[in-house]
Amino acid sequence: GGAGVATLFISDLHIDADCGQIIRQFTEFLQTEARGADALYILGDLFDSWVGDDAPDAGQSAAIAAIKSLTASGVPCFVMHGNRDFLLGPKFCADTGARLLPDPVIVTLYGEPVLVMHGDALCTDDRPYQRLRATVRDADWQRQFLALSVAARRTLAGAARTGSQAHMASMQDAITDVNAESVAAALRAAGTSLLLHGHTHRPGIQSLSVDGRECARIVLGDWHNEGSLLRWDSSGPELLSLPRCD
């Protein structure tokens, strides 16, 4: 990275017990680059599945310990719910020292207000998905789900993941990406000229015009083949890929 203090953004690591390479890369990132940061933001889908704060697997526990080590060193960490880990709750916060963010939220970075989201709410062409999202974000649904045994929750989450993969496979790419009008509406409502999100696994920086205002949409990549990092300092945002060594 360059000189000066930066705020770092990552998303879509999709960590579970089976992804040792990602866990190692994430842990190393937290021990090195993240240590000098102003703050670290994780914009959703840190975990591939989260059935409750009482049921992390070994890989997720390792990631939690690594985040705790970062926050204990004095670097604040903020986490947003993704579509896979929308049940992250108070015990996760206590165990990591991280704070949960609402989605959407406006973050001011070096004087610039930025609209920050996970990104799934922008994929409005996928109507069945938006109906599902409304259901699982409902407090009553979450209470009922968390009252089930861990084994029952894992079984249901596994079935949901299989169903989600089948759904995504049957949908055209355009439907699972963000809807342009939803992006414009979000920027209009927020009054910012910058939008930052993850979720779609299509990293890049895209210019757009909203009511004659020049705006930009910055999209974080996932960590499946390599890491993806947005480094934001006083000179602005820089989208970086983090090649994996092993």
Summary of the structure (lengths in Angstrom):
residues: 246
radius of gyration: 17.6
end to end distance: 20.9
largest distance: 52.7
contacts: 788
relative contact order: 0.18
helix: 39%
strand: 24%
